[in-house]
Amino acid sequence: MIDVRQLTKRYGGTVAVDDLTFSVRPGGVTGFLGPNGAGKSTTMRMLLGLAAPTSGEGLVNGQRYAALRDPMHEVGALLDANAVHGGRSALDHLRCLALTNRIGIGRVTTVLEQVGLAGVARKRVKGFSLGMRQRLGIAAALLGDPGVLLFDEPVNGLDPDGVRWIRELLRSLGAEGRTVLVSSHLMSEMELTADRLVIVGRGRLVADTSVDELAERYARGVLVRSPRAAELRDVLTSAGAAVAVEPDAGLSVTGLDVARIGDLAAAHGIPVYEVTPRRASLEEAYMELTAESVEFAAGAGSAGARVGAAAKDSGMGTTEATR
């Protein structure tokens, strides 16, 4: 289990994490979302003892990371896939970690096979693609068979097959009863992977909710199709609904639920071909929630803004205070 309690981190006059409190429980995958500069990476670094909080605390299984007797047996993490000695082979890298953390050498072979790197285990890491380095980082996180796992942007550099693989891996780890916290910018992946969401903006908690609850909060009404759409529109409007005609002759209805719409149509003898509740996508809900927390916003036509955003997303020009 992960507990973040009133966690704050300041770098000079910059507040990277601001009185942040949330918990991540075992038995599922929790997505850790927020715009660039929201404090996600800094929070993870504090949980792992890589940065000292200004105030508050981050606990793993009720203890600070530094107090854990065998940390790799309790916590596995991937924060930076490039933080590996390029002159070592994947096999040697994992063997060193195993030997220094009282982990059986046989476990190295197991995790290499699990992440699909068994065939290149003796190749030097400097020749690996980013996707292969991500897999190696995941192997290192799994090496101690920990119950708590933290991943920062784990699908970076992976091809579509790799993205699906990590999605299935994360869900399987959660299903095994582990505590899994995943930071990601890919809303479509989080919608398919996460059970719960912790959303932050400018270092503060914006939402702590399930994927389904968030989607319901930003519901878009009900789509209704009928061969007598105009007549049905009048009936629904009279019942207090707001009804808009869709370009494809459907009706977008808000203010009435599916059951009430069906009952009204039946009472007036109006056939209905479709009644479908519309939920906002995770991306739409996320954009609405974090609209005030985006550090840099620009119009779609601004070439300079696009270049700046690309540089920021790639990590160029950022500082620890804005991660």
MIKE-488726 format. One record per residue (C-alpha): residue in one letter; x, y, z. Coordinates in steps of 0.001 Angstrom, whole numbers, plus 500000, padded with zeros to 6 digits. Layout:
// residues N
AXYZ
...
// end
This chain:
// residues 323
M500000500000500000
I501115503563499285
D500167506481501536
V500936510080500620
R500183512400503532
Q500251516176503162
L503350515842500998
T505005519103499972
K508183519803498012
R509628523238497343
Y512610524120495197
G513462527672496189
G510379529721495389
T508795526965493278
V506255524592494821
A506474521292492927
V504152519320495226
D501651521141497423
D500076519448500471
L499268516301498474
T497328513473500125
F496117510200498567
S496351506433499018
V496948503598496562
R495509500285497688
P496440496758496622
G494479494755494095
G494354497099491125
V496058499671488944
T495961503349489884
G496690505869487147
F498658508927488277
L497707511713485875
G498382515395485451
P499809517956483028
N503540518548482652
G504815520221485793
A502020518785487940
G504471517103490356
K503980513443489408
S507650512515488997
T508654514518492057
T506037512675494123
M507354509320492949
R510927510360493708
M509941511294497250
L508173507965497715
L511413506216496720
G513664508339498903
L515318510054495930
A514118513491497020
A513465514724500538
P510030516225501251
T509859519780502500
S507027518568504720
G504624515649504940
E505534512069504142
G505208509293501597
L504925505768502997
V505186502316501454
N503549499586503530
G503459502014506443
Q507156502937506324
R509388505445504643
Y511435503887501859
A514716504442503723
A513405502366506639
L512619499288504519
R514994496431505320
D514926494863501845
P513458497572499610
M513592495682496287
H511595492859497868
E508861495326498786
V508995498046496122
G509846497923492433
A510092501064490327
L510828502320486835
L511425506071486727
D514052506474483998
A514707503755481432
N518042505354480522
A519481505092484034
V521480501971483116
H525218501528482476
G525412501186478701
G528517499014478796
R526786496219480707
S524644493524479218
A521029493218480336
L521975489986482095
D524871491573483998
H522788494601484966
L520123492427486559
R522690490080488138
C524335493042489884
L520977494159491234
A520181490636492383
L523523490093494141
T523386493414495994
N519784492934497109
R519841489300498267
I517776488069495331
G518337484612493855
I520161484615490508
G517480482335489054
R515065485233489328
V517084487115486685
T516264484549484018
T512608484590485035
V512152488344484636
L514154488485481386
E511748485942479926
Q508776487765481405
V509652491033479630
G510722489421476357
L514474490134476581
A515792486593477032
G517049486539473445
V519176489682473882
A520211489155477499
R523939489146476691
K523862492244474478
R525106495561475806
V522449498002476871
K523987500847474841
G522713499106471705
F519154498835473007
S516278500887471646
L514228502969474086
G511524500309474055
M514068497606474977
R515397499795477780
Q511862500211479059
R511488496441479157
L514791496128481011
G513645498739483525
I510430496801484060
A512460493622484565
A514500495393487253
A511300496592488944
L509957493025489024
L513246491442490114
G512496491295493836
D508895490122493235
P507622493156495185
G504075493818496289
V504284497534495434
L505200498822491966
L505684502352490607
F506040503078486895
D506665506514485383
E505554506577481719
P506236502841481178
V504990502732477553
N507466505313476259
G509239503908473220
L507090500800472939
D505443499783469677
P501709498890469618
D502393495271470564
G504584496479473426
V501926498911474612
R499367496099474719
W501865493885476527
I502511496441479272
R498768497048479609
E498149493341480157
L501141493066482481
L499963495945484677
R496456494551484914
S497778491096485766
L499997492546488512
G497015494350489993
A494887491205489760
E497548489359491770
G496846491723494661
R499804494057494180
T499721497827494579
V500415499403491176
L500854503145490576
V501369504242486963
S502108507750485714
S501118508300482088
H500123510935479547
L498253508400477383
M494631508807478414
S493448506073476055
E495783503599477762
M494771504627481247
E491128504194480286
L491915500579479361
T494371499873482172
A493521501734485379
D490852500969487963
R491323504206489876
L492770507607489042
V494709510140491063
I494797513406489095
V497033516292490121
G497534519816488836
R500191522304489934
G501184519921492704
R497699519694494220
L495149516897494203
V492437517500491591
A490581514169491773
D490845510764493432
T488220508581491808
S487487505488489749
V487514505583485952
D483777504836485856
E482908507516488421
L484855510124486500
A483197509230483217
E479746509364484823
R480514512770486315
Y481044514110482816
A478166512277481155
R477034513654477788
G473361512670477971
V471602509990475950
L471619509344472205
V468150508375470895
R467212507254467396
S463626506958466176
P461850507054462801
R459548509640464398
A462314511804465851
A460459515121465604
E457455513759467460
L459643512154470103
R461579515392470536
D458346517229471397
V457372514536473917
L460758514612475643
T460899518388475678
S457453518522477284
A458753516186479991
G461527518654480843
A464415517306478770
A466829519376476712
V466915517865473219
A469299518649470376
V469106517160466891
E472292515372465833
P473664515676462262
D472745512025461579
A469114512524462669
G469638511207466186
L468523513099469277
S470906514117472047
V468877514153475272
T469892515529478659
G467756515752481778
L466108512322481458
D467604508877481982
V467302505891479656
A464377504306481508
R462315507511481499
I462965508096477800
G461857504535477017
D458731504863479125
L457706508136477443
A458289506719473959
A456224503625474767
A453412505662476334
H453060507661473100
G453449504675470801
I456692506009469281
P459130503319468102
V462729503698469250
Y465667502058467493
E468431503112469875
V468783504557473377
T472460504831474345
P473891506640477387
R476863508783476411
R479829509046478721
A482730511376478294
S485980509705477360
L488683509750480005
E490583512248477871
E487601514627477750
A487019514390481500
Y490726514832482203
M490965517904479981
E488030519538481759
L489422518742485205
T492922520005484477
A492070522984482249
E493177525430484934
S496341523489485755
V498060523392482369
E501369525221482648
F501519526296478997
A498476526559476737
A498507527663473107
G496296527742470062
A496503524845467642
G497990527075464973
S501012528242466963
A504126526616465531
G506276528037468299
A503933526635470925
R504027523221469262
V507822523191469283
G507884524285472926
A505374521640473916
A507329518950472087
A510526519996473835
K508824519924477209
D507246516521476584
S510630515116475600
G512205516456478772
M514384519130477143
G514759522299479126
T512891521038482172
T514163521229485717
E513536519021488690
A511161521674490031
T508801521277487109
R508672517519486890
// end
